[in-house]
Amino acid sequence: MKTLIGILAALITLAFVGLLILRVWDIKILSFETIARSSITLAILGVTSLVLIVVYGAFLKNTNRNYNNKVGNRAHPKA
């Protein structure tokens, strides 16, 4: 999962850098407003995802399925 997120972050960064370089040469593929709106949308989706993860972990996670650390030297899932 970390690899996928890293690849997506790298692709988004490369896209923004490419658009910035094109902007330096006055080549306009996308307007600044479109890029700003897209960035704000991605930020909102990211914050919403984090909030949902926190809500799931705090309220919806099944706490009865814990690890049994009394069996052996390491924790084992309850069967």
C-alpha positions in Angstrom: 0.0 0.0 0.0 2.9 2.4 0.8 4.4 1.7 -2.6 1.1 2.5 -4.4 0.7 5.7 -2.4 4.3 6.6 -3.2 3.9 6.0 -6.9 0.7 8.1 -7.0 2.4 10.9 -5.1 5.4 10.8 -7.5 3.1 10.9 -10.5 1.1 13.8 -9.2 4.3 15.6 -8.4 5.7 15.0 -11.8 2.5 16.2 -13.4 2.6 19.5 -11.4 6.3 20.0 -12.2 5.6 19.4 -15.9 2.7 21.9 -15.9 4.9 24.4 -14.0 7.7 24.0 -16.7 5.2 24.5 -19.4 3.9 27.6 -17.6 7.4 29.0 -17.6 7.5 28.7 -21.3 4.0 30.3 -21.6 2.4 27.1 -22.8 -1.1 26.8 -21.2 -2.6 23.4 -21.2 -4.5 24.0 -17.9 -5.3 27.2 -16.2 -4.2 27.9 -12.7 -7.8 28.0 -11.5 -8.3 24.4 -12.8 -5.1 23.2 -11.0 -6.1 25.0 -7.8 -9.6 23.5 -7.9 -8.2 20.0 -8.5 -5.7 20.4 -5.6 -8.4 21.6 -3.3 -10.6 18.6 -4.3 -7.8 16.2 -3.7 -7.0 17.8 -0.3 -10.7 17.5 0.7 -10.8 13.9 -0.3 -7.6 13.2 1.6 -8.9 14.9 4.8 -12.2 13.0 4.4 -10.4 9.7 4.1 -8.4 10.4 7.2 -11.5 11.3 9.2 -13.2 8.1 8.0 -10.2 6.0 9.0 -10.1 7.6 12.5 -13.9 7.1 12.9 -13.6 3.5 11.9 -10.7 2.8 14.2 -12.3 4.6 17.1 -15.9 3.5 16.9 -16.5 0.7 14.3 -13.6 -1.6 14.8 -14.4 -5.0 16.4 -12.6 -5.0 19.7 -13.6 -8.6 20.5 -11.1 -9.9 17.9 -7.9 -9.0 19.7 -4.7 -10.9 19.8 -4.1 -13.6 22.4 -0.7 -12.9 23.8 -0.9 -15.7 26.4 -0.2 -18.4 23.7 3.5 -18.9 23.0 6.0 -16.1 22.8 4.2 -14.0 20.3 0.7 -12.8 20.0 -1.6 -15.1 18.1 -5.1 -14.3 16.7 -8.0 -15.8 18.6 -9.5 -18.7 16.8 
